[in-house]
């Protein structure tokens, strides 16, 4: 989990959550810390972005993704 300081920095960058067309992405670590990424589906509405760390080679969560509720009213 990101620290309060990291969340504040991510919010300042417009990255917490980062909104895409269909997803809200909650960054856990900076992308520059990773060599490669993969998506792991948890459910139809939740996914994880996992990445291989440059320093250790371990796979850890980079972002948590939650499906956006795009229902239109009216």
N, C-alpha and C positions, 0 to 999 in steps of 0.2 A: 504494500500500500504506500502511496506517496505521503510525504510529510505535509503538514500545513504550509510550510514554506514553499515546497514544490508545487502544491496546488495553487498557491497565490501566484507563483511565477507562471504556471501554465495558464491561469485565468488571464494574467496580464498579456500573454502571447495570444489569447483567444483560442486556447487549446483545451479548455476544461469546462464543459465538454466541447469538443470540436464537432460541429454539426455538418453532416454530409446530407445528400438527398434522402437517404433512407435510414441513417444511423446517427446515434449520439456516441461519440468516442471519448472515453475517459482515460487520459494518458496516465500511466503509472511510472514510466521512465522515459528519458529522452531518446529519440530514435538514433541519435549519433553514437549511442553506446553499443549498437548492434551491428552484426555482420549481415544477417539475413532474417527474414520474417516468414511466418506462416499463420494461417487463420485456423482456429479450432472452434468448431460449432458446439455450443452447449445445448442450445434449443433453437427453435425457429426465430426467437426474439433476442437471443443473447449469443455473443461470440467473443472469443479472446484473440488478440493479436499476440503471438508469442515470438520471441526473437532469441537468436544466439548471441550472447554477450561477447564482445571483442576480447575482453580481459581474461575471462575464464573458460569460454566455450560452452557454458551452461545455457540451457533454454529456460527463459523466464517470461512472465507476462509483461508486455510492453503497453497494451491498452485493453480496456474492457469496452465492448461495443453492445449497445442496447438499441433495438429496433425503434425507430421513431413512430409515434402514433400520428398518422397523416390523414385521419378522418376529417373530411370537410363538412362544416355545418352550414345549414341554410340552403 
